[in-house]
């Protein structure tokens, strides 16, 4: 008997075919919205009896529900079906040095609960406990059943190594490279959880919901307490062989136009961070103990020292843009992060310097999502996984 005659090696089975049809219909409903059986048959190429059977199974599993009825001029009333958004939930978490942002969305992507809390934790264990406590309280107060939270995604500075479960190079979070922290959060929450670089998630958020929509090769430049890049190529993240693609903060810095040359290089991150902005403002004569936010606020109010510091920051960020442009040749760069959100002040000096240091040109715009970019990227990523897991675990 040939291998093709062996029933154990058939490439398909009736249950597998039914599952494939159900998933096809569910995906169409998520993408399109409510539709009738006849519309779904036209969209998928499946027969009407097959569509009816698959919809009945999905409805019984709690993944699809009736959304209403339409009465055409001729013919019978048609039942409309839609995905049941309460069949599962996705959790997004953005861990920053100053803020922890957590949001819960149903399977339609609608945010049903959100919490933004100050991150005053001063140890890695305290940060992990704050994440678990904040997320747990959010789920409990949302009214969603805890066992329906299918997946969580955490955005964190640094590079996450899934094999060791550790984060490397998160220099602005004390002790964040310690082993076991995310296992601790998983255990406390009782929710499957994955971890991603914050700039990568911000890029996905901006690509799906912000200024990057429709770009072929899109780059998100995150400038804040650190400096990082997320790259989206035709809708997919590019992370490199070891997850370190876009870590341009490590690029050496010997000095920009008009600045003294250094014997030993700094890095792009150290010269463009929030600390660098405040140091520059003090050097130009700004009084008090300014934060980066205060420097930008003072620049908008016309303070000369603050304006000079902001001009210098824009000029320095131009070098980061030049590196990104040469490496990736993007059709769009979005400037974001705690500092990058001030594109109204930074884009002019950035573009002026860019013209003087490179012949390469890239379109640079400010973020459309502001502080929510990482969180929305985490939710979008968690939502994809939650839909898969909810479908796979249907009764």
C-alpha positions in Angstrom: 0.0 0.0 0.0 1.4 3.4 -1.0 1.7 6.2 1.6 -1.1 8.1 -0.2 -3.4 5.1 0.5 -2.6 5.1 4.3 -5.6 6.6 6.1 -3.4 7.7 9.0 -1.5 10.0 6.7 -4.5 11.9 5.2 -3.7 15.6 5.1 -7.2 16.5 6.3 -10.0 15.2 8.5 -13.6 16.2 8.9 -13.1 17.8 12.3 -10.1 19.7 11.0 -12.1 20.9 8.0 -14.9 22.1 10.2 -12.5 23.9 12.5 -10.9 25.6 9.4 -14.3 26.8 8.2 -15.3 28.1 11.6 -12.0 30.1 11.9 -12.4 31.5 8.4 -15.9 32.7 9.2 -14.8 34.2 12.6 -11.9 36.0 11.0 -14.2 37.5 8.3 -16.7 38.7 11.0 -13.9 40.3 13.0 -12.6 42.1 9.9 -16.0 43.0 8.4 -18.4 43.3 11.3 -22.0 41.9 11.3 -23.0 39.8 8.3 -25.7 37.4 7.2 -25.2 33.8 6.2 -25.6 34.7 2.6 -23.0 37.5 2.8 -20.6 35.1 4.5 -21.1 32.5 1.9 -20.3 35.1 -0.8 -17.2 36.4 1.1 -15.7 33.0 1.8 -16.8 30.8 -1.1 -18.3 28.3 1.3 -21.7 26.8 0.7 -24.7 28.1 2.6 -25.2 24.8 4.5 -21.6 24.8 5.5 -21.8 28.4 6.7 -25.0 27.6 8.7 -23.4 24.6 10.3 -20.2 26.5 11.2 -22.1 29.5 12.6 -24.3 27.2 14.7 -21.1 25.7 16.2 -19.5 29.1 16.8 -22.7 30.3 18.4 -22.9 27.3 20.7 -19.3 27.9 21.7 -20.1 31.5 22.7 -17.9 33.0 20.0 -20.6 34.4 17.8 -24.0 35.9 18.5 -27.0 37.3 16.7 -26.6 41.0 16.0 -30.0 41.7 14.6 -32.2 41.0 11.5 -32.7 42.7 8.2 -35.9 42.4 6.1 -35.1 42.8 2.4 -37.6 44.0 -0.1 -37.9 40.5 -1.5 -37.2 37.2 0.2 -37.0 36.1 3.8 -35.7 38.1 6.8 -31.9 37.5 7.2 -30.2 37.0 10.6 -27.0 39.0 11.1 -24.1 37.5 13.1 -21.2 39.1 14.8 -18.3 37.9 17.0 -19.3 38.0 20.7 -16.8 40.5 22.1 -17.2 39.2 25.7 -16.0 35.7 24.7 -12.5 36.7 25.8 -10.3 39.6 26.8 -6.8 40.9 26.2 -4.6 42.7 28.7 -2.0 45.3 27.7 0.7 46.5 30.1 3.2 49.4 29.5 6.0 49.5 32.1 7.8 52.8 32.1 10.2 54.4 34.6 7.6 57.0 35.6 4.3 55.4 34.8 2.6 52.0 34.6 -0.3 51.9 32.2 -2.6 48.9 32.1 -5.7 48.3 29.9 -8.2 45.5 29.3 -9.9 45.1 25.9 -12.6 42.7 24.7 -12.2 40.7 21.6 -13.6 43.5 19.4 -10.6 45.7 20.6 -12.8 48.0 22.7 -11.0 49.1 25.9 -13.3 48.2 28.8 -11.1 49.3 31.7 -7.8 51.2 32.1 -5.5 52.2 34.9 -2.6 54.6 34.9 -0.5 54.7 38.1 2.8 56.4 39.0 5.7 54.0 39.1 7.3 54.8 42.4 8.8 51.3 42.9 12.5 51.3 43.6 13.3 47.6 43.2 12.6 45.0 40.5 10.5 43.0 42.9 8.4 46.1 43.8 7.8 46.8 40.1 6.7 43.2 39.5 4.3 43.4 42.5 2.9 46.8 41.3 2.3 45.3 37.8 0.5 42.3 39.2 -1.5 44.2 41.7 -2.6 46.9 39.3 -3.6 44.5 36.6 -5.4 42.2 39.0 -7.4 45.1 40.5 -8.2 46.3 37.0 -9.6 43.0 35.9 -11.6 42.6 39.1 -13.2 46.1 38.8 -13.9 45.7 35.0 -16.7 43.2 35.5 -15.0 40.8 33.1 -14.6 37.2 34.3 -11.0 36.6 35.2 -10.9 33.2 33.5 -11.8 34.9 30.2 -8.6 37.0 30.1 -6.9 35.0 27.5 -3.6 36.7 27.1 -1.5 39.6 28.4 1.4 41.5 26.7 3.9 43.5 28.6 6.0 46.3 27.0 9.3 47.0 28.7 12.5 48.9 28.0 15.4 46.7 27.0 15.7 43.4 25.2 13.7 40.4 26.5 15.4 37.0 26.2 12.6 34.4 26.2 15.0 31.5 27.0 16.2 33.0 30.2 13.1 35.0 31.0 15.3 38.1 31.6 15.5 41.6 30.2 18.9 43.0 29.2 19.8 46.7 28.9 16.8 48.2 30.8 19.2 50.6 32.5 16.4 53.0 33.7 14.6 50.3 35.7 16.6 49.2 38.8 17.3 45.5 38.8 15.0 44.8 36.0 17.4 42.2 34.5 16.7 39.8 37.5 15.5 36.3 36.6 12.0 35.2 37.5 10.3 38.6 37.5 7.9 37.8 34.7 7.2 34.3 36.0 6.2 36.1 39.3 3.8 38.3 37.4 2.4 35.3 35.4 1.8 33.4 38.6 0.1 36.3 40.5 -2.1 37.1 37.5 -2.9 33.6 36.4 -2.9 34.8 32.8 -0.6 33.7 29.8 1.8 36.5 29.3 4.4 37.5 26.7 7.0 40.3 26.9 8.1 42.7 24.2 10.4 45.7 23.8 8.5 48.9 24.4 9.7 50.7 21.2 8.6 47.7 19.1 5.1 47.8 20.7 4.9 51.5 20.2 5.7 51.0 16.5 2.9 48.5 16.2 0.5 50.8 18.0 1.4 53.7 15.8 1.2 51.5 12.7 -2.2 50.0 13.5 -3.9 53.1 15.1 -1.7 56.2 14.4 0.5 58.0 12.0 2.2 54.9 10.6 -1.0 53.4 9.1 -0.5 52.4 5.5 3.3 52.7 5.5 5.3 50.0 3.7 8.4 50.3 5.9 7.7 52.4 9.0 10.1 53.4 11.9 9.1 54.6 15.3 11.8 56.6 17.1 11.3 56.6 20.8 13.1 59.3 22.7 12.6 59.7 26.4 14.6 58.4 29.4 16.3 56.2 26.7 16.5 56.0 23.0 15.1 53.1 20.8 13.6 52.2 17.5 10.8 49.9 16.4 10.7 48.9 12.8 7.5 47.6 11.0 8.0 46.1 7.5 4.8 45.5 5.6 2.8 45.1 8.9 5.4 42.9 10.6 7.9 43.8 13.3 11.6 43.5 12.4 13.5 42.6 15.6 16.7 41.1 14.3 18.4 37.8 15.1 18.5 38.3 18.9 15.8 40.9 19.4 18.2 43.8 19.4 17.3 45.5 16.0 16.7 49.2 16.6 18.8 49.6 19.7 20.5 52.7 18.3 21.0 54.2 21.7 24.3 52.3 21.8 25.7 54.0 18.7 28.8 56.0 19.7 28.6 59.8 19.8 31.8 61.9 19.4 30.0 65.3 19.0 27.7 67.1 16.6 28.1 70.3 14.6 29.3 73.1 16.9 29.9 70.8 19.8 33.4 69.9 21.2 34.9 66.6 20.0 35.3 64.0 22.7 38.3 61.7 23.2 36.0 59.0 24.5 32.6 58.7 22.9 29.3 59.0 24.7 26.3 57.2 23.1 23.3 58.5 21.2 21.1 57.6 24.1 23.2 59.5 26.7 23.2 62.6 24.5 19.5 62.7 23.7 17.9 61.4 26.9 15.8 63.5 29.2 18.8 63.9 31.5 20.8 65.4 28.6 18.0 67.9 27.9 18.0 69.1 31.6 21.8 69.3 31.7 21.8 71.4 28.5 19.1 73.7 29.9 21.1 74.2 33.1 24.3 74.8 31.0 22.5 77.5 29.1 21.4 79.2 32.3 18.0 77.9 33.1 17.4 78.3 36.9 16.1 75.8 39.4 16.0 72.0 38.9 14.3 71.5 35.6 12.8 68.3 34.3 12.7 67.6 30.6 9.0 68.4 30.6 9.6 71.7 32.3 12.3 72.5 29.8 9.9 72.0 26.9 7.1 73.9 28.7 9.5 76.8 29.3 10.6 76.7 25.6 7.0 77.1 24.5 6.7 80.1 26.9 9.8 81.6 25.2 12.5 81.0 27.8 15.8 81.6 26.0 17.8 78.9 27.8 15.1 76.3 27.4 14.8 77.2 23.7 18.5 76.7 23.2 18.3 73.3 25.0 15.4 72.2 22.8 17.2 73.3 19.6 20.3 71.2 20.7 18.1 68.2 21.4 16.5 68.4 17.9 19.9 68.7 16.3 21.1 65.6 18.2 18.1 63.6 17.4 18.8 64.3 13.7 21.8 62.0 14.0 19.5 59.2 15.2 17.3 59.9 12.3 20.3 59.8 9.9 21.3 56.4 11.3 17.8 55.0 11.0 17.4 56.4 7.4 20.7 54.8 6.3 19.9 51.5 7.8 16.3 50.9 6.9 15.4 53.4 4.2 11.9 53.9 5.7 9.0 55.8 3.9 8.1 57.3 7.3 9.7 58.0 10.7 7.4 58.8 13.6 9.0 60.7 16.5 7.6 59.6 19.9 8.4 58.9 23.5 8.4 61.3 26.4 10.6 63.7 24.6 9.7 62.9 21.0 6.1 63.9 21.7 7.3 67.5 21.5 7.5 67.4 17.8 6.2 70.9 17.5 9.5 72.1 19.0 11.9 69.5 17.7 11.1 68.8 14.1 12.4 72.1 12.7 15.9 71.9 14.3 15.9 68.2 13.5 15.2 68.8 9.8 17.7 71.7 9.6 20.5 69.5 11.0 19.5 66.5 8.9 19.9 68.5 5.7 23.5 69.4 6.8 24.7 65.9 7.7 23.2 63.5 5.2 21.9 63.5 1.6 19.4 60.8 2.5 15.8 62.1 3.1 13.0 60.6 5.2 9.7 62.0 6.1 9.6 62.6 9.9 6.4 63.4 11.7 5.3 63.6 15.3 3.4 60.7 17.1 -0.4 60.6 16.8 -0.8 58.4 19.9 1.4 60.2 22.4 1.9 58.4 25.7 -0.5 55.6 24.6 1.6 54.2 21.8 3.2 51.3 23.8 0.0 50.4 25.5 -2.0 50.3 22.3 0.7 48.2 20.7 0.6 45.8 23.6 -3.2 45.6 23.4 -3.1 44.9 19.6 -0.5 42.1 20.1 -2.4 40.6 23.1 -5.7 40.8 21.1 -4.3 38.7 18.2 -3.2 36.0 20.7 -6.4 36.2 22.7 -8.5 35.6 19.6 -6.4 32.6 18.7 -6.5 31.1 22.3 -10.2 31.8 22.7 -11.0 30.0 19.5 -8.7 27.1 20.3 -10.1 26.6 23.7 -13.8 26.7 22.6 -16.0 24.0 24.1 
